[in-house]
Amino acid sequence: MNIHDVPANALITETAKELKKQNLVKPPVWAFYVKTGAHKMRPPVDNDWWFQRSAAILRTIANRGPVGVAKLRTKYGGRKNRGHKPNRFRKGSGNVIRKVLQQLEKSQLVKQIDIKGKKGRIITSRGQSLLDKTAIGIRKTGRPAGKSAPPVASTV
């Protein structure tokens, strides 16, 4: 059982709950007022967005191997609405990603490496174990968080 056997949104949601429950990451004071990128108009509405982003970054690091802040900024970027002018791509907030990575590193879920000039962060055995246990938990419940209930048969 690995992280590819369950839907990504279910894995991220459940991992975020685990990160919050185990106090592995903690949102800074300014996290409730900051936008997640220059392309956004407002801060996130969900109060647990810090845990969601942390779980998503942890999953991304597990999938893509050594990943740095620059790649993650591009991944979490988007199109900026510039009015009548054409939209342009803008990168996501580097400070948010940097702080999340530092917290994940402090919790020993990821670590920094430099292999043959390729620098970045990779997932540790503790981080992989957290993701695998979460995936097993999702698989045991039968229905992942992202799927709706099965349709009810009509008797008419």
N, C-alpha and C positions, 0 to 999 in steps of 0.2 A: 504494500500500500504506500503510495507516495502522493505528492501534491498534485500530480497531473490526473489523478483518478477522480477528483471532485471538481465541481465548477469553481472558477476563480472567485466569483463574488461571494459564494458561501464560505470559502476558505478565508478570505480577507475579513469578512464579518466576524466569524468565529475566532480568528486569531486576534482581532482587535479586542474582543471581549476577554480573551486570555491575558493579553498584555495589560489591560486595565485591571483585571482581577489580581494578577500577580505583582502589580506595581513595577513592571519592568521599564515602562516609559511614563513620563509625566509631562503634560503640556505646560509650557512656561506661562507666566502671567499675561504676556502680550499676545498669546495665541488666539484669544477670543476676539481680538480687534484687527488682526492682520489679514490681508488678502493672500491667496496662495499663488499669486502671480500677477504680472502686469496686465495680462489679458482679462482678468476678472474685474467685475464692477463692484462686487461686495464680498465681505468675508463669508466663510461657510456658515450655513444655517444650523447644521448639526453640531451639537456641543461636543460630541465625541469624535470630531473629524481628525484630531491629532492621532488618536489610536488607529483610526481607519487608514490614514496616510502611512503610519508606522508599519502596519501590517502589510500594506501594499508594497512598500519599499522592501520589506523583509522578503516577500514573495518574489519580487523582481530580482533581488540579489541572488536568491536561490536558483532562479531560472537562468539568469544571464551571466553568472560567474563574476569575475572582477568588474565591478561597476563603480564609477566615480560620481561626484556631484554633477559634473557637466552632462553626462549621459542622462542622469535622473532629471535634471532641469529640462532637458529636451523632451523626455518622456511625459512629464507633467505640465508641459506648456500647452498653448492653444492659440486660436485665432483672436486677435484683438479687433473689436468693432471700432472702426475709426469714422463712423458717420457715413458721408457720401463717398469717401475715399475707399479703395479696396481694403479688405481685411489683410492683416499681416500676421505672421506667426511670431509669438513672443514666448520666451522661455518661462518656466515656472520659478517660484521663489527659491533662491539658493540658500537663504538663511534658514527657512523651514526645513529643507532637505538636510542641510548640514547639522542642525540641532537634532533631528531625528536620528541621523547616522551616529552622532556622538552618543546619544542615549542608548541606541542599540548596541554600540560598542562597549559602553560601560556595563551593560547588562550581559555582556559576553555572548550575544547572539550573532554578531558579525565581528570580523577583524580585518585590519588593513594588511595588504600584501604588496610586494613588488617582485613579480616573477618575470625575468627577462625583459625588463623595461615596461611591462604592463602593470600599471598601478591601479589600485582600487580596493574595494571591500568585497570580501567573500563571506559566505555564511559559515558559521562554526557548527560543530556537531551538536551543541546545545540548541542552536537556532533551528537546525534541520530537524532535531527531535521534537521541538515545539510544533513545527509545521506538520510533521508526520502524525503526531498524536492528535492534533486538531483535525487532520484529514480522516483519521480513523474514527474519531468521534462523530464527524459529519456522516460518514458512511454507515455507522451503526444506527443512527437515527432513521436512516432509510430515505428521508426526503430532505435534501439540502435546503438551506435558507432561501436560495434564489428561485426555487420552483414553487409553483402554485399547487393547490390541492387538486386531486383528480376530479374530473367532471362528474357530476351526479347524474345518474341515469333518470330519464323522465318516465313517469308511469302513465302519461296521457296518451 
